[in-house]
Amino acid sequence: TPNKMHSEITIAALKKGKNVLCEKPAARVYSEALEMQKAQHESGKVLNIGVVNRFNTNVNKIKELIDQGRLGEVYHVYISFRAHRSIPGLGGAFTTKAIAGGGALIDWGVHFLDIVMYCCGDPKAKTVSAEQFCKLGNPIKDYVYKDMWAGPAIEDEICDVEESITGLVRSEGPVITFNGAWAQNIGESGMFIDFMGDKAGIRLQYGGDFVLYGTENGMLTKTEYTTKSVQMFENEINSFIKCIKSGEKLPSHIDTNIVTAKLMDAIYRSAELHKEVEL
């Protein structure tokens, strides 16, 4: 379902006494996510958001290492979610702001930001500075690509969302910087997160394994970690079913996910205002 329908369907289901697992993002805009949270509190039913990486084994192992102090102080996290020419469904729901709420950030970036927030203990954001761009998708007829998920392009329709975005977040934890692009005139993708601490650092390949860089006995070290392949979507669904029975509040609960929704709202506001915003 399109992002604009998430809140309407979720709230209706909660009011009917149903438990809900809603795909990411929670909603098209932050105000709708807040309405979903309010409906959850009033109904007492479960409302989890599909931030599936919180059920990814590698992500949870990175969180363990950070919590154990293996990285020391994590002072900077860099996020890259960039591809060459990957605008989905150009001219359709994905590129219509009134339906999707945004572009590359709300579609891809939400996963990356959520991983960072989860691994770093959901630090409160203090200030955000961002810029967004829609340079390659307009006019639609001039966009060149190999293939298109949710396509083909519809030339006489709308593309009013960002195809790329960059910014900096100052938080009570690490500084977070990011570069994201559905489309860029660089023919290489970069889907990774760098957690930089004063004792060690980690690079996580999105959806894959990770490497820890550090020092030991006056030497540089590089440790590659590989875990048993686990179906994170299956984990997410199974955990949803279990928490309904047990009453456990999962890390994907709307009360936690609302933090990322608020952060994305601030990023978009900063990009629209072309200035730093305070939270």
QUIBELMO-V74549 format. One record per residue. N is the residue number from 1. RES is the residue in one letter. PHI is phi as a letter, one per 40 degrees, with the letter a starting at -180 (none if undefined). PSI is psi in whole degrees, -180 to 180 (NA if undefined). Layout:
BEGIN
N RES PHI PSI
N RES PHI PSI
END
This chain:
BEGIN
1 T none 145
2 P c 155
3 N d -36
4 K c -17
5 M c -10
6 H d -50
7 S c -42
8 E c -48
9 I c -44
10 T c -49
11 I c -41
12 A c -42
13 A c -43
14 L c -41
15 K c -25
16 K c 9
17 G g 22
18 K c 146
19 N c 145
20 V b 133
21 L b 108
22 C b 133
23 E c 156
24 K c 156
25 P c 163
26 A d -44
27 A a 174
28 R c -39
29 V b 163
30 Y d -40
31 S c -35
32 E c -37
33 A c -38
34 L c -37
35 E c -37
36 M c -43
37 Q c -43
38 K c -43
39 A c -36
40 Q c -45
41 H c -40
42 E c -35
43 S c -30
44 G g 4
45 K c 172
46 V c 134
47 L b 104
48 N b 147
49 I b 146
50 G c 54
51 V c 77
52 V c -24
53 N c -17
54 R c -8
55 F b 17
56 N c 129
57 T d -47
58 N c -41
59 V c -42
60 N c -32
61 K c -38
62 I c -43
63 K d -42
64 E c -46
65 L c -41
66 I c -45
67 D c -31
68 Q c -8
69 G g 13
70 R c -28
71 L c -7
72 G g -141
73 E c 118
74 V c 103
75 Y b -19
76 H a 134
77 V b 129
78 Y b 131
79 I b 133
80 S b 120
81 F b 77
82 R b 140
83 A b 170
84 H c -70
85 R b 82
86 S b 33
87 I c 124
88 P c 139
89 G f 49
90 L d 124
91 G g -5
92 G b -153
93 A c -35
94 F c -29
95 T b 15
96 T b 112
97 K d -38
98 A c -22
99 I c -48
100 A c -28
101 G g -19
102 G i -172
103 G b -112
104 A d -36
105 L c -51
106 I c -21
107 D c -53
108 W b -47
109 G c -30
110 V d -38
111 H c -45
112 F c -45
113 L c -39
114 D c -39
115 I d -45
116 V c -47
117 M c -44
118 Y c -51
119 C c -29
120 C c 12
121 G g 27
122 D f 58
123 P c 144
124 K c 128
125 A c 141
126 K b -49
127 T b 153
128 V b 136
129 S b 125
130 A a 159
131 E b 147
132 Q b 157
133 F b 144
134 C b 82
135 K b -33
136 L c -24
137 G c -6
138 N b 134
139 P c 150
140 I d -37
141 K c -20
142 D c -2
143 Y c 125
144 V b 133
145 Y a 163
146 K c -49
147 D a 169
148 M a 115
149 W c 140
150 A g 15
151 G c -167
152 P c 175
153 A c 146
154 I b 103
155 E c -31
156 D c 18
157 E b -156
158 I b 143
159 C b 95
160 D b 28
161 V b 166
162 E c 136
163 E c -17
164 S a 155
165 I a 147
166 T a 153
167 G a 180
168 L b 133
169 V b 124
170 R c 127
171 S b 176
172 E c -11
173 G b -126
174 P c 158
175 V c 135
176 I b 123
177 T b 151
178 F a 149
179 N b 121
180 G b 146
181 A a 125
182 W c -36
183 A a 137
184 Q a 156
185 N c 46
186 I b 121
187 G c 37
188 E b 143
189 S c 158
190 G a 100
191 M b 85
192 F a 166
193 I b 132
194 D b 119
195 F b 114
196 M b 114
197 G b 170
198 D c -7
199 K b -33
200 A a 169
201 G b 157
202 I b 136
203 R b 121
204 L b 122
205 Q c 124
206 Y d 126
207 G g 4
208 G b -153
209 D c 180
210 F b 161
211 V b 137
212 L b 127
213 Y b 133
214 G a -157
215 T b 155
216 E a 128
217 N f 42
218 G g 16
219 M b 153
220 L c 140
221 T b 153
222 K a 116
223 T b 121
224 E c 131
225 Y b 133
226 T b 133
227 T b 165
228 K c 135
229 S c 126
230 V b 138
231 Q c 100
232 M c -31
233 F c -39
234 E c -41
235 N d -45
236 E d -47
237 I c -44
238 N c -39
239 S c -35
240 F c -48
241 I c -45
242 K c -40
243 C c -26
244 I c -40
245 K c -38
246 S c -24
247 G g 4
248 E c 140
249 K c 112
250 L c 161
251 P c -14
252 S c 7
253 H c 149
254 I d -33
255 D c -30
256 T c -45
257 N c -23
258 I c -25
259 V c -45
260 T c -38
261 A c -42
262 K c -39
263 L c -44
264 M c -38
265 D d -42
266 A c -38
267 I c -46
268 Y c -39
269 R c -42
270 S c -44
271 A c -38
272 E c -35
273 L c -15
274 H f 40
275 K a 166
276 E c 142
277 V b 149
278 E b 146
279 L b NA
END
